[in-house]
Structures are given as structure tokens and as C-alpha cells.
Amino acid sequence: MASLETTDIFRGAFYLCMGGDLESIRFRMNGRQIATFLFNGKDLSEHDKAYVNGHALVNPVQFREALNHLRDILFETLREREERYDHDRKRAHRAHQKRG
């Protein structure tokens, strides 16, 4: 079973269409926040070669659904991260106020 990472949401949707499983989404800062999708699945390396070489074929309806699914997961993850950040920031602010 192969594992592949991509920051390209379209490529990720293609992997889903080809039977890949989204294992995780990670974020890093590079002047802006960048999401990296990690996929696992059988034959992903071969499918990736077809994608890069422009020989990939996919059902367009399935592709649209996979793309929307990835977007939903991405935005849900971002909201959860933002809520945790806001909670931690507010908690730190309250602790500072108690000391003063």
C-alpha cells in the first residue's frame, strides 16, 4: 500500500476517486497556512504517474463529489483549529487578568 502527500486539493480528489483513503490533513505556515493531505491506497503511485502525465481518467460526477468532500473536511478542520486557538487565547488572557 502506497502513501502520498499533496497540497493540491484537485490531486487529492483524484486519489479519492481512484480508491485512496485520506489519512490526515496537516498544516504548516510558510508566510500563509498550507494544508497537506496524506493519502494511503493501493496503486496510488501508478495513479499519480497517470495524473502527472495527463493520462488520468475519472468520472466527473465522482470527482466533483470527492472534491466537495475534501473541501468539507478541510474547512471543518480549519474551524476546529480556529476554535481551539481562540479558546487557548481567551484562557491565557483570563489567566493574565487574574495575576494583575
Secondary structure, 3 states (H helix, E strand, C coil): CEEEEECCHHHHHHHHHCCCEEEEEEEEECCCEEEEEEEEECCHHHHHHHHHCCCCCCCHHHHHHHHHHHHHHHHHHHHHHHHHHHHHHHHHHHHHHHHC
